[in-house]
Amino acid sequence: GHFPPALVEAWPRLRSLDLQLNELSGPLPGEALSKLQNLTALRIHRNNFSGQVPAAIFEAPSLHYTNFEGNTELRGCIPRRQFTAETWHVLELQIQGTKITGQCEATAEKRTEL
């Protein structure tokens, strides 16, 4: 099945979302996920998500941990503007086994923790 967008509407104060190993497929709803202002952890590893990683996911202000591992058809890059010292808040980003290539778009600053 696909990511249930109604989940975001049903639990707008959600802090941790763990959908690992659920055989979910299709694109990630970046706009919906970015509305979860209290989301600190997003674990969607080992599913079948595909398409571009939406930059909007990283706009959730409390997000510190993401795991996209094993979604072999998930591709794209993380907008480099998200890597500035003033705005980057993700402490762990797991992208093993995906087609996510890292950073894109030029900027003067970047975080080195990745």
MDAnalysis code that builds the backbone (N, CA, C; Angstrom):
import MDAnalysis as mda
import numpy as np

u = mda.Universe.empty(342, n_residues=114, atom_resindex=np.repeat(np.arange(114), 3), trajectory=True)
u.add_TopologyAttr("name", ["N", "CA", "C"] * 114)
u.add_TopologyAttr("resid", np.arange(1, 115))
u.add_TopologyAttr("resname", ["GLY", "HIS", "PHE", "PRO", "PRO", "ALA", "LEU", "VAL", "GLU", "ALA", "TRP", "PRO", "ARG", "LEU", "ARG", "SER", "LEU", "ASP", "LEU", "GLN", "LEU", "ASN", "GLU", "LEU", "SER", "GLY", "PRO", "LEU", "PRO", "GLY", "GLU", "ALA", "LEU", "SER", "LYS", "LEU", "GLN", "ASN", "LEU", "THR", "ALA", "LEU", "ARG", "ILE", "HIS", "ARG", "ASN", "ASN", "PHE", "SER", "GLY", "GLN", "VAL", "PRO", "ALA", "ALA", "ILE", "PHE", "GLU", "ALA", "PRO", "SER", "LEU", "HIS", "TYR", "THR", "ASN", "PHE", "GLU", "GLY", "ASN", "THR", "GLU", "LEU", "ARG", "GLY", "CYS", "ILE", "PRO", "ARG", "ARG", "GLN", "PHE", "THR", "ALA", "GLU", "THR", "TRP", "HIS", "VAL", "LEU", "GLU", "LEU", "GLN", "ILE", "GLN", "GLY", "THR", "LYS", "ILE", "THR", "GLY", "GLN", "CYS", "GLU", "ALA", "THR", "ALA", "GLU", "LYS", "ARG", "THR", "GLU", "LEU"])
u.atoms.positions = np.array([
    [0.805, -1.191, 0.000],
    [0.000, 0.000, 0.000],
    [0.852, 1.261, 0.000],
    [0.185, 2.376, -0.038],
    [0.841, 3.677, -0.055],
    [0.872, 4.300, 1.334],
    [1.683, 5.329, 1.478],
    [1.745, 6.077, 2.725],
    [0.362, 6.676, 2.988],
    [-0.190, 6.488, 4.176],
    [-1.535, 7.006, 4.464],
    [-1.515, 8.498, 4.829],
    [-1.809, 9.414, 3.891],
    [-1.769, 10.842, 4.188],
    [-2.716, 11.253, 5.314],
    [-3.790, 10.515, 5.517],
    [-4.742, 10.835, 6.589],
    [-4.097, 10.690, 7.965],
    [-3.032, 9.940, 8.035],
    [-2.313, 9.759, 9.290],
    [-1.833, 11.103, 9.839],
    [-1.369, 11.958, 8.967],
    [-0.879, 13.280, 9.362],
    [-2.022, 14.137, 9.893],
    [-3.158, 14.055, 9.259],
    [-4.322, 14.825, 9.709],
    [-4.886, 14.276, 11.018],
    [-4.839, 12.963, 11.191],
    [-5.381, 12.337, 12.400],
    [-4.523, 12.606, 13.629],
    [-3.205, 12.690, 13.444],
    [-2.284, 12.912, 14.560],
    [-1.340, 14.072, 14.263],
    [-1.819, 15.298, 14.268],
    [-0.976, 16.445, 13.909],
    [0.154, 16.727, 14.901],
    [0.066, 16.180, 16.118],
    [1.115, 16.405, 17.122],
    [2.065, 15.209, 17.251],
    [2.040, 14.346, 16.270],
    [2.865, 13.143, 16.271],
    [4.337, 13.497, 16.452],
    [5.035, 12.760, 17.320],
    [6.450, 13.020, 17.582],
    [7.374, 12.032, 16.886],
    [6.947, 10.788, 16.769],
    [7.778, 9.760, 16.154],
    [6.908, 8.919, 15.232],
    [7.388, 8.704, 14.026],
    [6.643, 7.923, 13.040],
    [7.534, 6.780, 12.569],
    [7.132, 5.562, 12.892],
    [7.898, 4.371, 12.543],
    [7.040, 3.489, 11.650],
    [7.357, 3.487, 10.371],
    [6.626, 2.683, 9.391],
    [7.539, 1.651, 8.741],
    [8.598, 1.260, 9.428],
    [9.544, 0.311, 8.855],
    [8.897, -1.045, 8.601],
    [9.361, -1.704, 7.559],
    [8.945, -3.068, 7.233],
    [7.441, -3.234, 7.050],
    [6.797, -2.268, 6.405],
    [5.354, -2.348, 6.176],
    [4.990, -2.553, 4.709],
    [5.983, -2.770, 3.855],
    [5.759, -2.973, 2.425],
    [4.993, -1.817, 1.792],
    [5.238, -0.599, 2.290],
    [4.619, 0.584, 1.695],
    [5.356, 0.947, 0.418],
    [4.652, 1.555, -0.522],
    [5.259, 1.895, -1.807],
    [4.743, 3.249, -2.284],
    [5.299, 3.684, -3.400],
    [4.886, 4.959, -3.979],
    [5.708, 6.116, -3.447],
    [5.312, 7.330, -3.796],
    [6.071, 8.513, -3.367],
    [5.807, 8.867, -1.904],
    [6.755, 9.588, -1.324],
    [6.584, 10.112, 0.031],
    [5.820, 11.427, -0.030],
    [4.849, 11.635, 0.855],
    [4.084, 12.884, 0.859],
    [4.825, 13.974, 1.648],
    [5.767, 14.615, 1.010],
    [6.602, 15.610, 1.675],
    [5.828, 16.748, 2.301],
    [4.852, 17.260, 1.581],
    [4.079, 18.388, 2.101],
    [3.333, 17.990, 3.369],
    [2.736, 16.826, 3.355],
    [2.003, 16.354, 4.534],
    [2.956, 16.153, 5.714],
    [4.100, 15.500, 5.478],
    [5.049, 15.258, 6.557],
    [5.624, 16.549, 7.130],
    [5.796, 17.558, 6.302],
    [6.347, 18.827, 6.784],
    [5.396, 19.538, 7.741],
    [4.138, 19.153, 7.738],
    [3.151, 19.758, 8.632],
    [3.232, 19.209, 10.056],
    [3.972, 18.126, 10.233],
    [4.121, 17.541, 11.561],
    [5.196, 18.321, 12.317],
    [4.793, 19.409, 12.921],
    [5.717, 20.327, 13.574],
    [6.454, 19.723, 14.768],
    [5.914, 18.677, 15.379],
    [6.543, 18.047, 16.542],
    [7.314, 16.780, 16.191],
    [7.351, 16.407, 14.913],
    [7.995, 15.164, 14.499],
    [9.502, 15.241, 14.748],
    [10.006, 14.316, 15.571],
    [11.439, 14.267, 15.851],
    [12.118, 13.107, 15.133],
    [11.370, 12.030, 14.841],
    [11.959, 10.851, 14.210],
    [11.046, 10.318, 13.109],
    [11.643, 10.056, 11.957],
    [10.927, 9.492, 10.815],
    [11.663, 8.234, 10.381],
    [11.056, 7.092, 10.643],
    [11.661, 5.798, 10.304],
    [10.781, 5.119, 9.259],
    [11.242, 5.124, 8.039],
    [10.479, 4.506, 6.953],
    [11.326, 3.466, 6.221],
    [12.357, 2.968, 6.880],
    [13.285, 2.051, 6.224],
    [12.663, 0.704, 5.907],
    [13.286, 0.095, 4.896],
    [12.913, -1.240, 4.432],
    [11.465, -1.325, 3.972],
    [11.063, -0.373, 3.160],
    [9.784, -0.395, 2.466],
    [10.088, -0.377, 0.976],
    [9.152, 0.059, 0.172],
    [9.347, 0.133, -1.276],
    [9.011, 1.522, -1.802],
    [9.318, 2.560, -1.011],
    [9.049, 3.917, -1.470],
    [9.891, 4.215, -2.706],
    [9.357, 5.064, -3.573],
    [10.056, 5.396, -4.814],
    [9.888, 6.875, -5.124],
    [10.633, 7.315, -6.114],
    [10.552, 8.713, -6.530],
    [11.514, 9.598, -5.759],
    [11.352, 10.884, -5.942],
    [12.209, 11.887, -5.311],
    [11.936, 11.996, -3.815],
    [12.986, 12.206, -3.045],
    [12.820, 12.525, -1.629],
    [12.374, 13.985, -1.582],
    [11.182, 14.259, -1.074],
    [10.710, 15.641, -1.040],
    [11.500, 16.484, -0.036],
    [12.013, 17.615, -0.497],
    [12.761, 18.520, 0.381],
    [11.902, 18.997, 1.540],
    [10.597, 19.046, 1.341],
    [9.687, 19.530, 2.379],
    [9.771, 18.697, 3.658],
    [10.166, 17.438, 3.563],
    [10.297, 16.600, 4.753],
    [11.243, 17.249, 5.755],
    [12.316, 17.842, 5.249],
    [13.344, 18.402, 6.117],
    [12.980, 19.777, 6.662],
    [11.794, 20.256, 6.328],
    [11.328, 21.531, 6.858],
    [10.595, 21.369, 8.188],
    [10.331, 20.141, 8.597],
    [9.723, 19.898, 9.910],
    [10.745, 20.356, 10.954],
    [10.451, 21.384, 11.740],
    [11.450, 22.030, 12.590],
    [12.019, 21.168, 13.709],
    [11.324, 20.132, 14.137],
    [11.798, 19.299, 15.244],
    [12.474, 18.016, 14.789],
    [12.516, 17.764, 13.483],
    [13.043, 16.504, 12.961],
    [14.544, 16.385, 13.228],
    [14.920, 15.317, 13.962],
    [16.331, 15.076, 14.285],
    [16.863, 13.772, 13.715],
    [15.972, 12.829, 13.419],
    [16.400, 11.504, 12.990],
    [15.565, 11.053, 11.799],
    [16.229, 10.624, 10.740],
    [15.530, 10.064, 9.583],
    [16.220, 8.781, 9.147],
    [15.433, 7.814, 8.728],
    [15.984, 6.576, 8.214],
    [15.202, 6.181, 6.965],
    [15.864, 6.313, 5.813],
    [15.285, 5.951, 4.521],
    [15.871, 4.637, 4.001],
    [16.737, 4.006, 4.761],
    [17.506, 2.845, 4.343],
    [16.651, 1.765, 3.683],
    [17.184, 1.194, 2.600],
    [16.568, 0.046, 1.966],
    [15.416, 0.331, 1.027],
    [15.061, 1.580, 0.832],
    [14.045, 1.935, -0.171],
    [14.798, 2.140, -1.486],
    [15.038, 1.052, -2.191],
    [15.983, 1.036, -3.310],
    [15.607, 1.955, -4.469],
    [14.365, 2.346, -4.574],
    [13.949, 3.226, -5.669],
    [13.728, 4.671, -5.215],
    [14.085, 4.969, -3.992],
    [13.999, 6.338, -3.485],
    [15.246, 7.067, -3.942],
    [15.075, 8.211, -4.601],
    [16.217, 8.890, -5.225],
    [16.168, 10.392, -4.965],
    [17.173, 11.038, -5.501],
    [17.241, 12.488, -5.390],
    [18.373, 12.921, -4.497],
    [18.227, 14.108, -3.970],
    [19.248, 14.673, -3.105],
    [18.588, 15.559, -2.064],
    [19.350, 15.904, -1.050],
    [18.876, 16.783, 0.005],
    [19.313, 18.194, -0.381],
    [18.389, 19.135, -0.493],
    [18.788, 20.488, -0.892],
    [19.865, 21.045, 0.024],
    [20.922, 21.523, -0.565],
    [22.073, 21.998, 0.185],
    [21.700, 23.115, 1.146],
    [20.670, 23.873, 0.844],
    [20.274, 24.952, 1.755],
    [19.876, 24.397, 3.116],
    [19.508, 23.119, 3.156],
    [19.161, 22.486, 4.422],
    [20.398, 22.198, 5.267],
    [21.583, 22.342, 4.692],
    [22.809, 22.011, 5.397],
    [23.490, 23.221, 6.022],
    [22.858, 24.371, 6.049],
    [23.487, 25.526, 6.675],
    [23.464, 25.359, 8.183],
    [24.453, 25.900, 8.849],
    [24.564, 25.762, 10.301],
    [23.350, 26.339, 11.020],
    [22.724, 27.345, 10.458],
    [21.586, 27.987, 11.107],
    [20.301, 27.169, 10.999],
    [20.153, 26.380, 9.952],
    [18.880, 25.712, 9.717],
    [18.911, 24.200, 9.851],
    [20.070, 23.572, 9.800],
    [20.119, 22.104, 9.833],
    [19.862, 21.613, 11.239],
    [18.908, 20.733, 11.411],
    [18.562, 20.211, 12.721],
    [18.521, 18.685, 12.746],
    [18.687, 18.045, 11.591],
    [18.686, 16.589, 11.533],
    [20.048, 16.092, 12.020],
    [20.046, 15.273, 13.057],
    [21.279, 14.770, 13.636],
    [21.723, 13.456, 13.015],
    [20.763, 12.698, 12.486],
    [21.102, 11.436, 11.849],
    [20.262, 11.258, 10.588],
    [20.937, 10.932, 9.492],
    [20.298, 10.761, 8.192],
    [20.820, 9.462, 7.597],
    [19.998, 8.426, 7.560],
    [20.422, 7.130, 7.036],
    [19.838, 6.927, 5.645],
    [20.729, 6.763, 4.666],
    [20.293, 6.638, 3.276],
    [20.899, 5.411, 2.579],
    [21.451, 4.466, 3.340],
    [22.040, 3.278, 2.743],
    [20.986, 2.517, 1.949],
    [21.393, 1.976, 0.822],
    [20.485, 1.166, 0.024],
    [19.423, 1.966, -0.709],
    [19.660, 3.256, -0.896],
    [18.756, 4.106, -1.671],
    [19.538, 4.698, -2.833],
    [18.880, 5.493, -3.638],
    [19.547, 6.213, -4.721],
    [19.662, 7.700, -4.378],
    [19.598, 8.004, -3.088],
    [19.768, 9.386, -2.638],
    [21.254, 9.701, -2.731],
    [21.583, 10.782, -3.421],
    [22.977, 11.074, -3.727],
    [23.636, 12.052, -2.773],
    [22.938, 12.578, -1.815],
    [23.546, 13.533, -0.887],
    [23.022, 14.925, -1.135],
    [23.935, 15.886, -1.254],
    [23.562, 17.294, -1.367],
    [23.423, 17.740, -2.824],
    [22.576, 18.745, -3.029],
    [22.461, 19.388, -4.327],
    [22.258, 20.886, -4.111],
    [22.382, 21.668, -5.124],
    [22.289, 23.126, -5.101],
    [23.474, 23.738, -4.354],
    [24.087, 24.713, -4.928],
    [25.279, 25.340, -4.366],
    [24.945, 26.304, -3.230],
    [25.823, 26.317, -2.232],
    [25.751, 27.283, -1.132],
    [27.136, 27.377, -0.499],
    [27.371, 28.419, 0.230],
    [28.700, 28.648, 0.820],
    [28.948, 27.790, 2.057],
    [27.914, 27.468, 2.814],
    [28.083, 26.747, 4.060],
    [27.522, 25.332, 3.964],
    [28.075, 24.434, 4.755],
    [27.480, 23.115, 4.886],
    [27.872, 22.517, 6.229],
    [27.078, 21.577, 6.700],
    [27.391, 20.862, 7.939],
    [28.333, 19.725, 7.597],
    [29.205, 19.402, 8.489],
    [30.167, 18.326, 8.236],
    [29.832, 17.040, 8.945],
    [28.770, 16.990, 9.740],
    [28.441, 15.796, 10.491],
    [27.964, 14.631, 9.625],
    [27.573, 14.884, 8.396],
    [27.065, 13.789, 7.573],
    [28.178, 12.902, 7.156],
])
